[in-house]
Amino acid sequence: MPVNAYTLLQLSDFIRRVLALNFPDPVWVKAEAARISRSRGHLYLSLLQQDETGPEPVAQADAVIWHSTLRQLQRRLGPALDAIMQDGMELLLQVRVVFHERYGLKLHIEDIDETYTLGKWEIQRQKTIDELRRLGLLDKNGALPLPPVLQRIAVISSPTAAGWQDFKEQLTRNNFGYRFGLRLFPAAMQGPQTATEVMEQLDKIRKTSARYDCIVLIRGGGARLDLAAFDHPDLNRALADAPLPVFTGIGHETDLSVADLVAHKSLKTPTAVAEFLIAHNFAFEQALAETGQLLDMLASRRLETERLKLQGLQQQLRLQSKAALDRQVRLLDYIRRELPSLASLHLKAAGRQLDLLENITGLLSLDSTLARGFTVTTKGGKPVVKASGLKAGDEIVTRFKDGAIDSTVR
């Protein structure tokens, strides 16, 4: 056995003293949070530095925020602490390097620089926006046409969220008696599971999209970093590709998430989303009422125009009927006055025509014809009009003015 061998305790104590000598004060360290858990009021996590060229980390250490420190951070940061302390978040932490002979190296977190995390988050947020714009997805959902009535609503929210309750109450108590069909698709609204669960519910809605008019994504208020999940690139690609208009009300008064930019319309709160839906439907009802009033007005104008036209026709008909009647009366008076003379003239004309016919008949009689030097030849009592109608031996009679001669054809 080598004389200079250390016991494990000696080695561990040496390491502890070396670390204590070289790190007497807390130091600031940049790392990514992973495997965050809570136990007995303390918060435990692993700190990682990822390898830019591969999936495995190049450095890793266990860390803890003790209960007393955690309470101080909660008082200072409020809800932002929960938003910051999420798996995958890059943090700037003030840590005290502690080595225990039994439990090994552990970093005791004493402070957090939330502005560093916000800055990293903002950089990643802008990258996501630029990528969505490059892919033509930033305005895709906004280009979907809005149905005239938004009544069948698919809601993605946490069933325990105050925003979900506010949304339902606002719709139910609307002043116009509108009824809405709501179906909740439950999902976490903060924490590491938010993006995954929201995307799962979007996929369910996509498969039954014909049943709904729109999608509403709502949550209660919170710190700015609470919106981090709604900047997730995959979540926002899913929102952009949604088959229905998406309305967001994720409860932040001053900051917009990427989901707000991708949505068809972004509103500040769940209550504001409900008010928008009510106002949209009221606008449709008003448009219907105005259209009905316009139709009534146009119909009244048309009826009045036709009434005046009919009235004019009636007046014209009365005038024309009176004029026609006057003409007929004058015609009858004329006929009554002129009828005797017209009858006399007509009888005289008829008498002259009879005399003419009588003269013509006299001129065309047989005696008149014979008197003018003509003869009439008959055979068997019938007139002979053609020589070809006779043959040898035929007996004929030829009449003259003063007598008749019997002849035989040779």
Secondary structure by P-SEA (a helix, b strand, c coil): cccccccaaaaaaaaaaaaaaaccbbbbbbbbbccccccccbbbbbbbbbccccccccbbbbbbbcaaaaaaaaaaccaaaaaaaccccccccbbbbbbbccccbbbbbcccaaaaaaaaaaaaaaaaaaaaaaaccccccccccccccccbbbbbcccccaaaaaaaaaaaacccbbbbbbbbbcccccccaaaaaaaaaaaaaaaccccccbbbbbbbbbccccccccccaaaaaaaaacccbbbbcccccccccccccccccccccaaaaaaaaaaaaaaaaaaaaaaaaaaaaaaaaaaaaaaaaaaaaaaaaaaaaaaaaaaaaaaaaaaaaaaaaaaaaaaaaaaaaaaaaaaaaaaacaaaaaaabbbbbbcccccccccccccccbbbbbbcccbbbbbbcc
